[in-house]
Amino acid sequence: MEIKSAKFLKSSSDNKGCPPPDKPEFAFIGRSNVGKSSLINMLVNQKDLAKTSSKPGKTQLINHFTIDEKWYLVDLPGYGYAKTSKTNLDKFEELISNYITKRKNLIAVIILIDSRLELQKIDGEFMDWCTQHEIPFALAFTKVDKLGKNEWASNFMKYKKRLTDYWGELPDIFVTSAEKRQGKDDVLNYIEENLQYFVPPPKGAKFDDDDEDNI
C-alpha cells in the first residue's frame, strides 16, 4: 500500500464525538514519548500531519485522519504519563477504554513500544487488557536505529516470553524507525490486508451519538 492522501479530519474529546463509523479504522497508541507522531508522519509521507512534541502527554484527544478517502488512521492519547492531575489521568483512561471497546469500525489497535527499553509494566498491562477484551492488536517497536542488534534481541525476547506466556501466541510485530523509514511497508501491508474485515453499515443508516450500538 502507498498512501496518496492523508488529511486531518477532527479531534474528539470522547467516543461519541468521533466521526460516523462508515470507514474501517486503525488506532495507534503507546506510552507517551514513544515516537507515535513521528511514525504516523512517516507512514503518510508528511512531515507534520501528526504534531510532534518533546513534552510527554501532548496528545489528549482522539485524532482522526482520513487516508485515501478509504479508511481512518486514529492517533490516541498516550498512556502512562501526562503532566496533569489524577482526575485528568482517570479521564484519559476512560476515554481510551470507551473508544477501543465501543468503536464498531475499529479493525485493530497498533501498540507502539520503545525498542530501547526492556518490558515496561504498563505496556504489559495494556496488552493484557486488550487480550481480556478480545481487541485485535499488533506491536510496532519504535526507534530501533538507536540500539545495537544484541540489545534489541535481548529486549525483544522479554516481550516474546511475556506474550506467549499470557496470550499463547504472538501478534503481528513490526520493527520500525521513523528516522530511517524502516518498517513502513510492513505496517501498511498489515493495514491493507485487514481492511477486508470491515463490515459497512447498512445503506442509509443513521448514527445517533446517544446510541452506542451505532458507535
Backbone as ProteinMPNN parsed JSONL, in Angstrom:
{"seq_chain_A": "MEIKSAKFLKSSSDNKGCPPPDKPEFAFIGRSNVGKSSLINMLVNQKDLAKTSSKPGKTQLINHFTIDEKWYLVDLPGYGYAKTSKTNLDKFEELISNYITKRKNLIAVIILIDSRLELQKIDGEFMDWCTQHEIPFALAFTKVDKLGKNEWASNFMKYKKRLTDYWGELPDIFVTSAEKRQGKDDVLNYIEENLQYFVPPPKGAKFDDDDEDNI", "coords_chain_A": {"N_chain_A": [[0.843, -1.198, 0.0], [0.508, 2.218, -0.788], [0.283, 5.322, 0.528], [-1.557, 7.981, -0.683], [-3.074, 10.183, -0.078], [-3.611, 12.013, 2.821], [-5.421, 13.372, 5.363], [-6.176, 15.571, 8.028], [-9.03, 15.06, 10.002], [-10.767, 15.39, 12.371], [-10.712, 16.261, 15.899], [-11.629, 14.635, 18.891], [-13.195, 14.753, 22.049], [-14.405, 12.738, 23.345], [-15.787, 9.409, 22.94], [-18.255, 9.547, 21.65], [-18.074, 11.788, 20.094], [-16.667, 11.129, 17.866], [-16.115, 10.603, 14.29], [-18.777, 9.376, 12.081], [-19.061, 5.797, 12.01], [-18.251, 4.871, 9.35], [-16.172, 4.004, 7.841], [-13.392, 1.729, 7.766], [-11.077, 1.604, 10.532], [-7.86, 2.172, 12.026], [-6.142, 2.258, 14.999], [-3.551, 4.028, 16.665], [-1.441, 3.732, 19.415], [0.407, 4.227, 22.479], [2.939, 4.353, 25.08], [3.525, 7.627, 26.365], [5.644, 9.773, 24.492], [6.772, 7.826, 22.891], [7.283, 7.989, 20.249], [5.181, 8.16, 18.515], [3.836, 10.131, 16.898], [5.859, 10.745, 15.081], [6.16, 8.286, 13.774], [3.622, 7.992, 12.575], [3.66, 10.206, 10.82], [5.718, 9.389, 9.138], [4.561, 7.129, 7.947], [2.499, 8.251, 6.412], [3.8, 9.895, 4.68], [4.226, 12.604, 5.257], [5.44, 15.579, 6.858], [4.41, 16.827, 9.125], [1.784, 15.996, 9.752], [0.711, 14.607, 11.96], [1.149, 16.095, 15.034], [4.248, 16.605, 16.498], [5.975, 16.546, 19.646], [8.212, 17.495, 22.256], [7.314, 17.267, 24.746], [6.021, 14.943, 26.924], [2.784, 13.366, 26.886], [1.362, 15.081, 25.274], [-0.666, 14.636, 23.289], [-4.025, 14.595, 23.838], [-6.509, 14.06, 22.992], [-8.841, 12.228, 20.872], [-7.713, 11.759, 17.752], [-8.648, 11.905, 14.445], [-7.727, 10.901, 11.177], [-8.232, 11.05, 7.699], [-7.548, 8.649, 5.318], [-6.649, 8.346, 2.047], [-9.314, 8.602, 1.434], [-10.509, 6.243, 2.154], [-10.077, 4.893, 4.576], [-9.731, 5.316, 8.168], [-7.124, 6.685, 10.074], [-6.19, 6.658, 13.396], [-5.082, 8.621, 16.004], [-4.349, 8.086, 19.204], [-4.505, 9.231, 22.671], [-1.472, 9.116, 24.575], [-0.536, 6.588, 26.948], [0.315, 6.198, 30.426], [1.813, 8.42, 31.151], [1.248, 11.76, 31.933], [1.376, 15.206, 32.248], [-0.46, 16.205, 34.384], [-3.478, 16.35, 36.397], [-4.609, 13.81, 38.782], [-7.307, 13.36, 38.369], [-7.624, 14.058, 35.662], [-5.978, 12.127, 34.519], [-7.425, 9.801, 35.06], [-9.586, 10.395, 33.469], [-8.456, 10.317, 30.887], [-7.855, 7.601, 30.758], [-10.412, 6.485, 30.822], [-11.41, 7.583, 28.474], [-9.821, 6.331, 26.473], [-10.458, 3.625, 26.959], [-13.279, 3.544, 26.503], [-13.371, 4.298, 23.802], [-11.91, 2.206, 22.483], [-13.319, -0.133, 23.146], [-15.909, 0.332, 22.267], [-16.03, 1.293, 19.683], [-17.207, 0.41, 16.73], [-16.197, 0.126, 14.13], [-13.525, -0.187, 14.395], [-10.695, -1.817, 13.428], [-8.2, -2.788, 14.302], [-5.811, -2.287, 16.959], [-2.771, -0.645, 17.008], [-0.05, -1.031, 18.869], [2.493, 0.929, 20.092], [5.857, 0.413, 20.942], [8.728, 1.283, 22.736], [11.709, 0.351, 21.525], [14.132, 0.52, 22.782], [13.888, 0.041, 25.429], [13.505, -2.302, 28.136], [10.868, -4.674, 28.827], [8.15, -2.828, 29.838], [6.08, -2.326, 32.664], [3.552, -1.075, 32.326], [3.105, -1.286, 29.593], [2.862, -4.049, 29.296], [0.57, -4.438, 30.856], [-1.338, -3.058, 29.361], [-1.401, -4.545, 26.991], [-2.329, -6.947, 28.056], [-4.857, -6.101, 28.857], [-6.067, -5.547, 26.376], [-6.104, -8.141, 25.364], [-7.818, -9.414, 27.206], [-10.199, -8.118, 26.603], [-10.622, -8.962, 24.082], [-9.562, -7.525, 21.912], [-8.221, -6.989, 18.808], [-4.749, -6.654, 18.223], [-1.583, -5.261, 17.2], [2.005, -5.067, 17.407], [4.268, -2.401, 17.257], [7.527, -1.843, 17.257], [9.486, 0.893, 18.09], [12.093, 3.25, 17.097], [14.333, 1.625, 16.536], [16.748, 2.098, 15.376], [18.309, 3.221, 17.233], [19.701, 1.501, 18.874], [21.9, -1.361, 19.369], [22.088, -4.565, 17.634], [22.259, -6.792, 19.391], [21.315, -5.778, 21.823], [18.712, -5.074, 21.103], [17.72, -7.617, 20.421], [17.763, -8.866, 22.931], [15.902, -7.334, 24.407], [13.624, -7.803, 22.867], [13.193, -10.552, 23.223], [12.271, -10.682, 25.84], [9.77, -9.48, 25.608], [8.607, -11.298, 23.866], [8.493, -13.642, 25.445], [6.733, -12.778, 27.463], [4.367, -12.336, 26.025], [3.789, -14.849, 24.864], [3.543, -16.402, 27.163], [1.276, -15.33, 28.381], [-0.666, -14.975, 26.376], [-0.412, -16.99, 24.549], [0.275, -16.961, 21.891], [2.008, -15.031, 19.38], [1.295, -11.641, 18.45], [0.993, -9.787, 15.328], [4.071, -8.302, 14.51], [6.053, -5.407, 14.187], [9.077, -3.895, 13.208], [10.388, -0.815, 13.573], [11.614, 2.39, 12.413], [11.307, 5.712, 12.431], [13.081, 7.657, 11.646], [14.865, 6.323, 9.914], [13.051, 5.396, 8.157], [12.168, 2.808, 8.34], [10.298, -0.212, 8.303], [7.94, 0.757, 7.294], [6.571, -0.287, 4.985], [5.814, -2.791, 5.992], [3.981, -2.202, 8.066], [1.965, -0.819, 6.636], [1.203, -2.766, 4.781], [0.09, -4.636, 6.503], [-2.139, -3.207, 7.401], [-3.513, -2.901, 4.947], [-4.102, -5.583, 4.331], [-5.932, -6.161, 6.307], [-8.12, -4.548, 5.943], [-10.24, -5.774, 4.764], [-11.834, -6.839, 6.742], [-13.676, -5.074, 7.596], [-17.032, -4.312, 8.154], [-19.402, -2.766, 6.374], [-21.758, -0.245, 7.403], [-25.378, -0.543, 7.21], [-26.914, 0.668, 4.221], [-27.93, 3.994, 4.247], [-28.051, 4.125, 6.959], [-28.511, 5.66, 10.123], [-26.633, 7.541, 12.418], [-26.634, 7.865, 15.749], [-25.511, 9.861, 18.301], [-26.168, 9.215, 20.899], [-26.742, 6.593, 20.834], [-25.139, 3.864, 21.537], [-24.926, 1.468, 20.253], [-24.587, 2.041, 17.65], [-22.171, 3.111, 17.466]], "CA_chain_A": [[0.0, 0.0, 0.0], [1.181, 3.506, -0.809], [-0.69, 6.351, 0.866], [-1.507, 9.129, -1.593], [-3.77, 11.319, 0.508], [-3.837, 11.911, 4.265], [-5.93, 14.657, 5.825], [-6.751, 15.638, 9.373], [-10.487, 15.178, 9.949], [-11.26, 16.064, 13.569], [-10.317, 15.801, 17.233], [-12.81, 14.372, 19.704], [-12.907, 14.661, 23.477], [-14.979, 11.488, 23.831], [-16.109, 8.435, 21.9], [-19.447, 9.948, 20.915], [-17.751, 12.869, 19.18], [-15.91, 10.607, 16.725], [-16.85, 10.584, 13.02], [-19.607, 8.186, 11.88], [-18.232, 4.605, 11.752], [-18.555, 4.484, 7.969], [-14.944, 3.514, 7.211], [-12.551, 0.976, 8.708], [-10.05, 2.447, 11.127], [-6.768, 1.57, 12.772], [-5.737, 3.205, 16.033], [-2.165, 3.954, 17.125], [-1.357, 4.104, 20.819], [1.621, 3.79, 23.149], [3.357, 5.23, 26.165], [3.883, 8.968, 25.918], [7.011, 9.987, 24.0], [7.277, 6.605, 22.265], [7.562, 8.27, 18.848], [3.951, 7.86, 17.769], [3.603, 11.131, 15.858], [6.901, 10.589, 14.054], [5.853, 7.09, 12.995], [2.458, 8.295, 11.75], [4.104, 11.089, 9.735], [6.499, 8.57, 8.206], [3.652, 6.256, 7.204], [1.667, 9.008, 5.467], [4.679, 10.703, 3.827], [4.1, 14.025, 5.564], [6.339, 15.945, 7.942], [3.759, 17.297, 10.345], [0.354, 15.705, 9.827], [0.549, 14.422, 13.405], [2.036, 17.064, 15.681], [5.235, 16.037, 17.411], [6.321, 17.42, 20.761], [9.168, 16.931, 23.211], [6.625, 17.156, 26.035], [5.167, 13.755, 27.027], [1.386, 13.616, 27.222], [0.843, 16.182, 24.458], [-1.929, 14.234, 22.68], [-5.01, 14.34, 24.883], [-7.789, 13.877, 22.32], [-8.878, 11.216, 19.819], [-7.499, 12.468, 16.49], [-8.957, 11.114, 13.248], [-7.194, 11.319, 9.884], [-8.798, 10.299, 6.578], [-6.474, 8.161, 4.451], [-7.079, 8.0, 0.694], [-10.793, 8.588, 1.447], [-10.931, 4.845, 2.287], [-10.027, 4.421, 5.953], [-9.308, 6.292, 9.169], [-5.994, 6.466, 10.974], [-6.564, 7.312, 14.643], [-3.991, 8.902, 16.937], [-4.934, 8.089, 20.542], [-3.629, 9.766, 23.726], [-0.505, 8.188, 25.141], [-0.822, 6.15, 28.308], [1.479, 6.025, 31.294], [2.367, 9.683, 31.64], [0.667, 13.024, 31.488], [1.648, 16.223, 33.258], [-1.799, 16.684, 34.696], [-3.994, 15.873, 37.681], [-5.104, 12.433, 38.858], [-8.639, 13.368, 37.761], [-7.47, 14.031, 34.209], [-5.412, 10.83, 34.152], [-8.555, 8.874, 35.038], [-10.406, 10.768, 32.31], [-7.792, 9.787, 29.702], [-8.007, 6.15, 30.786], [-11.798, 6.208, 30.436], [-11.524, 7.959, 27.066], [-9.22, 5.275, 25.667], [-11.234, 2.399, 27.148], [-14.563, 3.668, 25.809], [-13.141, 4.297, 22.358], [-11.462, 0.907, 21.982], [-14.316, -1.192, 23.337], [-17.214, 0.658, 21.695], [-15.929, 1.753, 18.294], [-17.538, -0.787, 15.96], [-15.432, 0.031, 12.886], [-12.101, -0.335, 14.72], [-10.197, -3.119, 12.969], [-7.106, -3.23, 15.18], [-5.005, -1.285, 17.662], [-1.333, -0.84, 16.827], [0.586, -0.566, 20.096], [3.887, 1.288, 19.866], [6.755, 0.048, 22.044], [10.086, 1.81, 22.585], [12.594, -0.821, 21.445], [15.326, 0.739, 23.596], [13.589, -0.29, 26.812], [13.009, -3.632, 28.458], [9.424, -4.712, 29.018], [7.611, -1.917, 30.832], [4.884, -2.867, 33.291], [2.327, -0.501, 31.782], [2.901, -1.858, 28.26], [2.336, -5.395, 29.505], [-0.798, -4.328, 31.364], [-2.232, -2.649, 28.277], [-1.562, -5.707, 26.109], [-3.208, -7.874, 28.774], [-6.214, -5.53, 28.8], [-6.575, -5.799, 25.023], [-6.379, -9.569, 25.263], [-9.011, -9.707, 28.007], [-11.37, -7.553, 25.927], [-10.642, -9.524, 22.729], [-9.266, -6.448, 20.966], [-7.071, -7.327, 17.955], [-3.686, -5.66, 18.26], [-0.258, -5.57, 16.674], [3.042, -4.299, 18.088], [5.255, -1.717, 16.422], [8.664, -1.403, 18.052], [9.997, 2.136, 17.515], [13.445, 3.74, 17.38], [15.299, 0.515, 16.538], [18.044, 2.583, 14.903], [19.02, 3.803, 18.373], [20.387, 0.493, 19.69], [22.553, -2.419, 18.618], [21.309, -5.782, 17.375], [22.203, -7.652, 20.584], [20.432, -5.143, 22.809], [17.357, -5.216, 20.587], [17.34, -9.029, 20.523], [17.516, -9.146, 24.342], [14.635, -6.704, 24.773], [12.526, -8.46, 22.15], [12.952, -11.869, 23.822], [11.454, -10.484, 27.038], [8.399, -9.264, 25.141], [8.13, -12.554, 23.286], [8.13, -14.544, 26.546], [5.549, -12.226, 28.135], [3.199, -12.532, 25.168], [3.476, -16.269, 24.711], [3.106, -16.91, 28.469], [-0.071, -14.859, 28.725], [-1.607, -14.991, 25.257], [-0.294, -18.258, 23.852], [0.86, -16.769, 20.566], [2.47, -13.668, 19.164], [0.562, -10.837, 17.478], [1.869, -9.25, 14.283], [5.097, -7.443, 15.096], [6.779, -4.599, 13.213], [10.287, -3.25, 13.704], [10.323, 0.447, 12.845], [12.408, 3.577, 12.71], [10.804, 6.839, 11.646], [14.234, 8.365, 11.093], [15.405, 5.535, 8.807], [11.9, 4.973, 7.35], [12.148, 1.346, 8.41], [9.063, -0.835, 8.736], [6.773, 1.413, 6.699], [5.827, -1.223, 4.126], [5.237, -3.861, 6.815], [2.792, -1.68, 8.756], [0.925, -0.504, 5.656], [0.705, -4.033, 4.227], [-0.778, -5.197, 7.537], [-3.406, -2.47, 7.334], [-4.186, -3.245, 3.688], [-4.611, -6.954, 4.426], [-7.016, -6.246, 7.283], [-9.253, -3.71, 5.554], [-11.34, -6.652, 4.353], [-12.651, -7.25, 7.876], [-14.651, -4.027, 7.895], [-18.403, -4.57, 7.722], [-20.03, -1.452, 6.193], [-23.101, -0.107, 7.988], [-26.433, -0.618, 6.203], [-27.101, 1.882, 3.432], [-28.915, 4.891, 4.821], [-28.054, 4.03, 8.423], [-28.343, 6.911, 10.843], [-25.767, 7.362, 13.594], [-27.072, 8.709, 16.857], [-24.455, 9.937, 19.327], [-26.608, 8.618, 22.156], [-26.988, 5.157, 20.612], [-23.811, 3.256, 21.495], [-24.911, 0.341, 19.345], [-24.22, 2.543, 16.329], [-20.879, 3.814, 17.565]], "C_chain_A": [[0.878, 1.248, 0.0], [0.126, 4.571, -0.556], [-0.495, 7.571, -0.038], [-2.131, 10.382, -0.993], [-4.011, 11.061, 1.991], [-4.231, 13.284, 4.774], [-6.46, 14.554, 7.246], [-8.253, 15.852, 9.245], [-11.03, 15.913, 11.158], [-10.63, 15.488, 14.82], [-11.579, 15.668, 18.066], [-12.406, 14.195, 21.157], [-13.538, 13.43, 24.106], [-15.394, 10.63, 22.643], [-17.277, 8.885, 21.026], [-19.187, 11.08, 19.932], [-16.989, 12.419, 17.951], [-16.746, 10.653, 15.443], [-17.743, 9.354, 12.93], [-18.726, 6.991, 11.515], [-18.462, 4.029, 10.363], [-17.345, 4.005, 7.185], [-14.172, 2.682, 8.233], [-11.497, 1.892, 9.299], [-9.072, 1.638, 11.963], [-6.239, 2.621, 13.732], [-4.3, 2.946, 16.47], [-2.095, 4.494, 18.555], [-0.04, 3.608, 21.399], [1.913, 4.7, 24.319], [3.746, 6.58, 25.588], [5.363, 9.043, 25.558], [7.627, 8.739, 23.378], [7.643, 6.824, 20.794], [6.367, 8.042, 17.947], [3.726, 8.841, 16.623], [4.615, 10.999, 14.726], [6.625, 9.383, 13.169], [4.667, 7.342, 12.068], [2.858, 9.174, 10.572], [4.91, 10.326, 8.696], [5.589, 7.712, 7.347], [2.89, 7.005, 6.125], [2.476, 9.934, 4.569], [4.489, 12.203, 4.023], [4.935, 14.342, 6.795], [5.605, 16.28, 9.238], [2.253, 17.089, 10.359], [-0.033, 15.484, 11.283], [1.581, 15.306, 14.082], [2.963, 16.368, 16.672], [5.566, 17.052, 18.498], [7.327, 16.722, 21.656], [8.532, 16.752, 24.583], [5.733, 15.92, 26.055], [3.739, 14.133, 27.393], [0.746, 14.71, 26.398], [-0.515, 15.839, 23.848], [-2.924, 13.865, 23.77], [-6.411, 14.172, 24.308], [-7.687, 12.703, 21.351], [-8.788, 11.95, 18.495], [-7.708, 11.537, 15.299], [-8.349, 11.746, 11.995], [-7.821, 10.44, 8.797], [-7.681, 9.937, 5.604], [-7.058, 7.684, 3.124], [-8.601, 7.888, 0.568], [-11.352, 7.171, 1.661], [-10.968, 4.364, 3.732], [-9.529, 5.526, 6.872], [-8.07, 5.796, 9.905], [-6.302, 7.281, 12.225], [-5.348, 7.419, 15.564], [-4.612, 9.057, 18.323], [-3.97, 8.708, 21.564], [-2.671, 8.702, 24.245], [-0.897, 7.795, 26.551], [0.465, 6.126, 29.12], [2.105, 7.295, 31.8], [1.544, 10.83, 31.085], [0.903, 14.026, 32.613], [0.328, 16.904, 33.605], [-2.252, 16.056, 36.003], [-4.426, 14.42, 37.609], [-6.479, 12.334, 38.201], [-8.545, 13.279, 36.247], [-6.877, 12.716, 33.733], [-6.513, 9.78, 34.076], [-9.442, 9.134, 33.83], [-9.799, 10.221, 31.024], [-7.973, 8.277, 29.601], [-9.417, 5.76, 30.341], [-12.016, 6.504, 28.957], [-11.006, 6.842, 26.161], [-10.039, 3.995, 25.747], [-12.551, 2.444, 26.393], [-14.39, 3.606, 24.301], [-12.842, 2.886, 21.855], [-12.552, -0.157, 22.067], [-15.634, -0.922, 22.615], [-17.186, 1.05, 20.218], [-16.063, 0.553, 17.358], [-16.702, -0.959, 14.703], [-13.926, -0.058, 13.122], [-11.638, -1.738, 14.351], [-9.114, -3.648, 13.903], [-6.447, -2.021, 15.83], [-3.54, -1.626, 17.424], [-0.631, -0.184, 18.011], [2.06, -0.293, 19.827], [4.698, 1.031, 21.132], [8.138, 0.618, 21.761], [11.07, 0.639, 22.642], [13.825, -0.691, 22.34], [15.141, 0.274, 25.038], [13.202, -1.751, 26.97], [11.503, -3.536, 28.699], [8.989, -3.798, 30.158], [6.277, -2.453, 31.364], [3.611, -2.367, 32.625], [2.042, -1.003, 30.369], [2.311, -3.253, 28.373], [0.894, -5.37, 29.968], [-1.767, -3.946, 30.252], [-2.447, -3.795, 27.285], [-2.483, -6.744, 26.747], [-4.664, -7.404, 28.691], [-6.842, -5.764, 27.429], [-6.944, -7.265, 24.842], [-7.66, -9.936, 26.004], [-10.286, -9.23, 27.319], [-11.482, -7.997, 24.463], [-10.486, -8.438, 21.656], [-8.064, -6.868, 20.117], [-6.001, -6.235, 18.052], [-2.415, -6.199, 17.628], [0.732, -4.694, 17.431], [3.99, -3.679, 17.075], [6.362, -1.208, 17.334], [9.315, -0.207, 17.36], [11.47, 2.358, 17.864], [14.5, 2.638, 17.395], [16.673, 0.943, 16.038], [18.9, 3.11, 16.057], [19.766, 2.778, 19.223], [20.962, -0.606, 18.804], [21.692, -3.664, 18.504], [21.171, -6.648, 18.62], [21.255, -7.086, 21.638], [18.972, -5.28, 22.382], [16.867, -6.656, 20.745], [16.994, -9.394, 21.965], [16.172, -8.573, 24.786], [13.457, -7.436, 24.134], [12.194, -9.817, 22.778], [12.088, -11.756, 25.074], [9.991, -10.247, 26.657], [7.805, -10.558, 24.602], [7.687, -13.526, 24.377], [6.852, -14.086, 27.231], [4.284, -12.52, 27.32], [2.813, -13.998, 25.062], [3.0, -16.881, 26.026], [1.648, -16.554, 28.735], [-1.086, -15.155, 27.628], [-1.552, -16.286, 24.463], [0.307, -18.162, 22.463], [1.249, -15.306, 20.415], [1.549, -12.931, 18.199], [1.499, -10.478, 16.32], [2.81, -8.238, 14.91], [5.853, -6.724, 13.983], [7.968, -3.927, 13.9], [10.454, -1.966, 12.9], [11.348, 1.478, 13.309], [11.895, 4.693, 11.817], [11.952, 7.567, 10.957], [14.795, 7.647, 9.871], [14.308, 5.053, 7.853], [11.808, 3.452, 7.258], [10.787, 0.854, 8.907], [7.804, -0.266, 8.117], [5.933, 0.438, 5.891], [5.149, -2.311, 4.946], [3.952, -3.403, 7.499], [1.657, -1.446, 7.765], [0.369, -1.765, 5.001], [-0.238, -4.717, 5.214], [-2.148, -4.525, 7.495], [-4.187, -2.852, 6.088], [-4.816, -4.633, 3.757], [-5.83, -7.063, 5.343], [-8.204, -5.335, 6.983], [-10.477, -4.549, 5.21], [-12.281, -7.015, 5.504], [-13.669, -6.182, 8.293], [-16.011, -4.41, 7.322], [-19.109, -3.221, 7.597], [-21.397, -1.396, 6.858], [-24.147, -0.181, 6.878], [-26.597, 0.722, 5.485], [-28.216, 2.722, 4.044], [-28.972, 4.859, 6.331], [-27.81, 5.395, 9.045], [-27.544, 6.636, 12.121], [-26.142, 8.367, 14.641], [-25.998, 8.693, 17.928], [-24.845, 9.278, 20.63], [-26.855, 7.129, 22.043], [-25.654, 4.458, 20.448], [-23.761, 2.041, 20.601], [-24.486, 0.762, 17.952], [-22.865, 3.229, 16.347], [-19.751, 2.784, 17.521]], "O_chain_A": [[1.877, 1.311, 0.716], [-0.819, 4.711, -1.333], [0.604, 8.116, -0.134], [-1.766, 11.502, -1.351], [-4.549, 10.021, 2.37], [-3.475, 14.246, 4.637], [-7.108, 13.575, 7.614], [-8.705, 16.709, 8.485], [-11.683, 16.946, 11.01], [-10.089, 14.383, 14.814], [-12.491, 16.489, 17.962], [-11.395, 13.561, 21.458], [-13.253, 13.104, 25.258], [-15.355, 11.07, 21.494], [-17.293, 8.641, 19.819], [-19.993, 11.311, 19.03], [-16.69, 13.234, 17.077], [-17.973, 10.734, 15.516], [-17.499, 8.374, 13.634], [-17.745, 7.15, 10.788], [-18.819, 2.861, 10.211], [-17.458, 3.644, 6.013], [-14.291, 2.912, 9.437], [-11.066, 2.847, 8.652], [-9.398, 0.59, 12.52], [-5.925, 3.74, 13.329], [-3.884, 1.798, 16.626], [-2.619, 5.566, 18.858], [0.561, 2.673, 20.87], [1.224, 5.698, 24.53], [4.237, 6.668, 24.462], [6.215, 8.459, 26.228], [8.849, 8.6, 23.336], [8.24, 5.951, 20.164], [6.519, 7.764, 16.757], [3.454, 8.425, 15.497], [4.266, 11.127, 13.552], [6.829, 9.441, 11.956], [4.7, 6.95, 10.901], [2.441, 8.918, 9.442], [4.794, 10.594, 7.5], [5.817, 7.578, 6.145], [2.656, 6.467, 5.043], [1.901, 10.682, 3.778], [4.579, 12.977, 3.071], [5.12, 13.494, 7.667], [6.126, 16.041, 10.327], [1.518, 17.908, 10.911], [-0.98, 16.091, 11.783], [2.762, 15.265, 13.735], [2.518, 15.643, 17.562], [5.45, 18.261, 18.293], [7.299, 15.5, 21.798], [9.133, 16.158, 25.479], [4.779, 15.846, 25.281], [3.509, 15.1, 28.121], [-0.307, 15.225, 26.772], [-1.427, 16.664, 23.883], [-2.694, 12.93, 24.537], [-7.39, 14.146, 25.053], [-6.591, 12.237, 21.042], [-9.703, 12.696, 18.145], [-7.032, 10.517, 15.163], [-8.442, 12.954, 11.782], [-7.926, 9.225, 8.963], [-6.957, 10.81, 5.125], [-7.853, 6.745, 3.08], [-9.111, 7.172, -0.293], [-12.525, 6.921, 1.384], [-11.794, 3.521, 4.083], [-8.981, 6.533, 6.423], [-7.989, 4.634, 10.304], [-6.636, 8.462, 12.131], [-4.682, 6.427, 15.856], [-5.312, 10.033, 18.591], [-2.758, 8.71, 21.349], [-3.026, 7.527, 24.34], [-1.519, 8.577, 27.27], [1.563, 6.044, 28.568], [2.854, 7.269, 32.777], [1.195, 10.851, 29.905], [0.66, 13.731, 33.783], [0.048, 18.023, 33.176], [-1.5, 15.317, 36.64], [-4.591, 13.862, 36.525], [-6.784, 11.336, 37.548], [-9.285, 12.526, 35.615], [-7.23, 12.234, 32.657], [-6.542, 8.967, 33.152], [-9.985, 8.201, 33.238], [-10.52, 9.717, 30.162], [-8.211, 7.736, 28.521], [-9.591, 4.813, 29.574], [-12.722, 5.767, 28.268], [-11.67, 6.455, 25.199], [-10.289, 3.349, 24.729], [-12.906, 1.482, 25.711], [-15.161, 2.947, 23.604], [-13.463, 2.428, 20.896], [-12.691, -0.984, 21.166], [-16.403, -1.853, 22.374], [-18.236, 1.126, 19.58], [-15.124, -0.231, 17.216], [-16.512, -2.087, 14.248], [-13.141, -0.012, 12.175], [-12.13, -2.726, 14.896], [-9.117, -4.828, 14.254], [-6.515, -0.899, 15.327], [-3.123, -2.768, 17.618], [-0.615, 1.04, 18.146], [2.791, -1.181, 19.387], [4.286, 1.381, 22.238], [8.663, 0.451, 20.66], [11.239, 0.013, 23.689], [14.49, -1.687, 22.624], [16.112, 0.131, 25.781], [12.643, -2.361, 26.059], [10.943, -2.442, 28.764], [9.41, -3.974, 31.302], [5.455, -2.966, 30.605], [2.69, -3.147, 32.384], [0.882, -1.136, 29.98], [1.382, -3.606, 27.647], [0.082, -6.185, 29.529], [-2.889, -4.45, 30.202], [-3.559, -3.988, 26.795], [-3.315, -7.346, 26.068], [-5.577, -8.202, 28.484], [-8.012, -6.136, 27.332], [-7.969, -7.59, 24.242], [-8.49, -10.684, 25.486], [-11.333, -9.865, 27.438], [-12.31, -7.49, 23.707], [-11.182, -8.436, 20.641], [-6.983, -7.083, 20.664], [-6.307, -5.045, 17.974], [-2.199, -7.408, 17.534], [0.345, -3.69, 18.03], [4.455, -4.347, 16.151], [6.164, -0.259, 18.092], [9.658, -0.282, 16.18], [12.013, 1.748, 18.785], [15.453, 2.701, 18.171], [17.658, 0.235, 16.249], [20.08, 3.408, 15.873], [20.406, 3.154, 20.205], [20.568, -0.764, 17.649], [20.684, -3.798, 19.198], [20.094, -7.183, 18.886], [20.493, -7.822, 22.264], [18.102, -5.569, 23.204], [15.73, -6.886, 21.156], [16.045, -10.141, 22.205], [15.397, -9.25, 25.461], [12.428, -7.661, 24.773], [11.022, -10.187, 22.854], [11.266, -12.632, 25.343], [9.084, -10.759, 27.312], [6.642, -10.872, 24.855], [6.639, -14.162, 24.259], [5.985, -14.901, 27.545], [3.256, -12.908, 27.877], [1.636, -14.344, 25.159], [2.154, -17.775, 26.021], [0.882, -17.369, 29.248], [-2.222, -15.539, 27.907], [-2.513, -16.648, 23.785], [0.79, -19.154, 21.917], [0.866, -14.458, 21.221], [1.07, -13.523, 17.232], [2.676, -10.836, 16.344], [2.404, -7.421, 15.736], [6.242, -7.325, 12.981], [7.863, -3.454, 15.032], [10.64, -2.015, 11.684], [11.862, 1.434, 14.427], [12.029, 4.632, 10.595], [11.814, 8.034, 9.827], [15.163, 8.296, 8.892], [14.595, 4.384, 6.861], [11.419, 2.894, 6.231], [10.202, 1.436, 9.82], [6.708, -0.757, 8.387], [4.722, 0.345, 6.088], [4.028, -2.713, 4.633], [2.956, -4.126, 7.511], [0.516, -1.829, 8.023], [-0.822, -1.823, 4.696], [-1.243, -5.307, 4.815], [-3.182, -5.19, 7.548], [-5.39, -3.101, 6.16], [-5.938, -4.833, 3.292], [-6.662, -7.955, 5.172], [-9.197, -5.359, 7.711], [-11.612, -4.092, 5.347], [-13.406, -7.453, 5.265], [-14.43, -6.381, 9.24], [-16.125, -4.785, 6.155], [-19.391, -2.586, 8.613], [-22.119, -2.393, 6.874], [-23.833, 0.093, 5.72], [-26.435, 1.782, 6.09], [-29.306, 2.222, 4.322], [-29.839, 5.492, 6.933], [-27.003, 6.182, 8.552], [-27.757, 5.634, 12.804], [-25.989, 9.574, 14.451], [-25.616, 7.627, 18.411], [-23.985, 8.831, 21.389], [-27.146, 6.468, 23.04], [-25.087, 4.449, 19.355], [-22.675, 1.608, 20.215], [-24.068, -0.076, 17.153], [-22.459, 3.851, 15.365], [-18.578, 3.149, 17.589]]}, "name": "protein", "num_of_chains": 1, "seq": "MEIKSAKFLKSSSDNKGCPPPDKPEFAFIGRSNVGKSSLINMLVNQKDLAKTSSKPGKTQLINHFTIDEKWYLVDLPGYGYAKTSKTNLDKFEELISNYITKRKNLIAVIILIDSRLELQKIDGEFMDWCTQHEIPFALAFTKVDKLGKNEWASNFMKYKKRLTDYWGELPDIFVTSAEKRQGKDDVLNYIEENLQYFVPPPKGAKFDDDDEDNI"}
